């Protein structure tokens, strides 16, 4: 089970990195234009870092909220004697 979860996480990370690469290649003209207009490398780097951090934090928040809601839904559906110590699941 642990191996299956690890493989699924690996596939998800590969998909996210592929999406980021595709997005970066499509924004190549935008970065060239910003550079031509006088933006320095540090400014462009800060902008890209800020965008990535905002996306990462939003995804993390959505994941935490989804897992919390999923846990509550599972505990509401499961009968009391099926899972031992279900009140301690957190």
Contact map, one row per residue, 1 for C-alpha under 8 A:
111110000000000000000000000000000000000000000000000000000000000000000000000000000000000000
111111000000000000000000000000000000000000000000000000000000000000000000000000000000000000
111111100000000000000000000000000000000000000000000000000000000000000000000000000000000000
111111110000000000000000000000000000000000000000000000000000000000000000000000000000000000
111111111000000000000000000000000000000000000000000000000000000000000000000000000000000000
011111111100000000000000000000000000000000000000000000000000000000000000000000000000000000
001111111110000000000000000000000000000000000000000000000000000000000000000000000000000000
000111111111000000000000000000000000000000000000000000000000000000000000000000000000000000
000011111111100000000000000000000000000000000000000000000000000000000000000000000000000000
000001111111110000000000000000000000000000000000000000000000000000000000000000000000000000
000000111111111000000000000000000000000000000000000000000000000000000000000000000000000000
000000011111111100000000000000000000000000000000000000000000000000000000000000000000000000
000000001111111110000000000000000000000000000000000000000000000000000000000000000000000000
000000000111111111000000000000000000000000000000000000000000000000000000000000000000000000
000000000011111111100000000000000000000000000000000000000000000000000000000000000000000000
000000000001111111110000000000000000000000000000000000000000000000000000000000000000000000
000000000000111111111000000000000000000000000000000000000000000000000000000000000000000000
000000000000011111111100000000000000000000000000000000000000000000000000000000000000000000
000000000000001111111110000000000000000000000000000000000000000000000000000000000000000000
000000000000000111111111000000000000000000000000000000000000000000000000000000000000000000
000000000000000011111111100000000000000000000000000000000000000000000000000000000000000000
000000000000000001111111110000000000000000000000000000000000000000000000000000000000000000
000000000000000000111111111000000000000000000000000000000000000000000000000000000000000000
000000000000000000011111111100000000000000000000000000000000000000000000000000000000000000
000000000000000000001111111100000000000000000000000000000000000000000000000000000000000000
000000000000000000000111111110000000000000000000000000000000000000000000000000000000000000
000000000000000000000011111111100000000000000000000000000000000000000000000000000000000000
000000000000000000000001111111110000000000000000000000000000000000000000000000000000000000
000000000000000000000000011111111000000000000000000000000000000000000000000000000000000000
000000000000000000000000001111111100000000000000000000000000000000000000000000000000000000
000000000000000000000000001111111110000000010000000000000000000000000000000000000000000000
000000000000000000000000000111111111000000000000000000000000000000000000000000000000000000
000000000000000000000000000011111111100000000000000000000000000000000000000000000000000000
000000000000000000000000000001111111111000010000000000000000000000000000000000000000000000
000000000000000000000000000000111111111110000000000000000000000000000000000000000000000000
000000000000000000000000000000011111111000000000000000000000000000000000000000000000000000
000000000000000000000000000000001111111000000000000000000000000000000000000000000000000000
000000000000000000000000000000000111111100000000000000000000000000000000000000000000000000
000000000000000000000000000000000111111110110000000000000000000000000000000000000000000000
000000000000000000000000000000000010011111110000000000000000000000000000000000000000000000
000000000000000000000000000000000010001111111000000000000000000000000000000000000000000000
000000000000000000000000000000000000000111111100000000000000000000000000000000000000000000
000000000000000000000000000000000000001111111110000000000000000000000000000000000000000000
000000000000000000000000000000100100001111111111000000000000000000000000000000000000000000
000000000000000000000000000000000000000011111111100000000000000000000000000000000000000000
000000000000000000000000000000000000000001111111110000000000000000000000000000000000000000
000000000000000000000000000000000000000000111111111000000000000000000000000000000000000000
000000000000000000000000000000000000000000011111111100000000000000000000000000000000000000
000000000000000000000000000000000000000000001111111110000000000000000000000000000000000000
000000000000000000000000000000000000000000000111111111000000000000000000000000000000000000
000000000000000000000000000000000000000000000011111111100000000000000000000000000000000000
000000000000000000000000000000000000000000000001111111110000000000000000000000000000000000
000000000000000000000000000000000000000000000000111111111000000000000000000000000000000000
000000000000000000000000000000000000000000000000011111111100000000000000000000000000000000
000000000000000000000000000000000000000000000000001111111110000000000000000000000000000000
000000000000000000000000000000000000000000000000000111111111000000000000000000000000000000
000000000000000000000000000000000000000000000000000011111111100000000000000000000000000000
000000000000000000000000000000000000000000000000000001111111110000000000000000000000000000
000000000000000000000000000000000000000000000000000000111111111000000000000000000000000000
000000000000000000000000000000000000000000000000000000011111111100000000000000000000000000
000000000000000000000000000000000000000000000000000000001111111110000000000000000000000000
000000000000000000000000000000000000000000000000000000000111111111000000000000000000000000
000000000000000000000000000000000000000000000000000000000011111111100000000000000000000000
000000000000000000000000000000000000000000000000000000000001111111110000000000000000000000
000000000000000000000000000000000000000000000000000000000000111111111000000000000000000000
000000000000000000000000000000000000000000000000000000000000011111111100000000000000000000
000000000000000000000000000000000000000000000000000000000000001111111110000000000000000000
000000000000000000000000000000000000000000000000000000000000000111111111000000000000000000
000000000000000000000000000000000000000000000000000000000000000011111111100000000000000000
000000000000000000000000000000000000000000000000000000000000000001111111110000000000000000
000000000000000000000000000000000000000000000000000000000000000000111111111000000000000001
000000000000000000000000000000000000000000000000000000000000000000011111111100000000000000
000000000000000000000000000000000000000000000000000000000000000000001111111110000000000000
000000000000000000000000000000000000000000000000000000000000000000000111111111000000000000
000000000000000000000000000000000000000000000000000000000000000000000011111111000000010000
000000000000000000000000000000000000000000000000000000000000000000000001111111100000000000
000000000000000000000000000000000000000000000000000000000000000000000000111111100000000000
000000000000000000000000000000000000000000000000000000000000000000000000011111110110000000
000000000000000000000000000000000000000000000000000000000000000000000000000111111110000000
000000000000000000000000000000000000000000000000000000000000000000000000000001111110010000
000000000000000000000000000000000000000000000000000000000000000000000000000000111111000000
000000000000000000000000000000000000000000000000000000000000000000000000000001111111000000
000000000000000000000000000000000000000000000000000000000000000000000000000001111111110000
000000000000000000000000000000000000000000000000000000000000000000000000000000001111110000
000000000000000000000000000000000000000000000000000000000000000000000000000000000011111110
000000000000000000000000000000000000000000000000000000000000000000000000001000010011111110
000000000000000000000000000000000000000000000000000000000000000000000000000000000000111110
000000000000000000000000000000000000000000000000000000000000000000000000000000000000111111
000000000000000000000000000000000000000000000000000000000000000000000000000000000000111111
000000000000000000000000000000000000000000000000000000000000000000000010000000000000000111
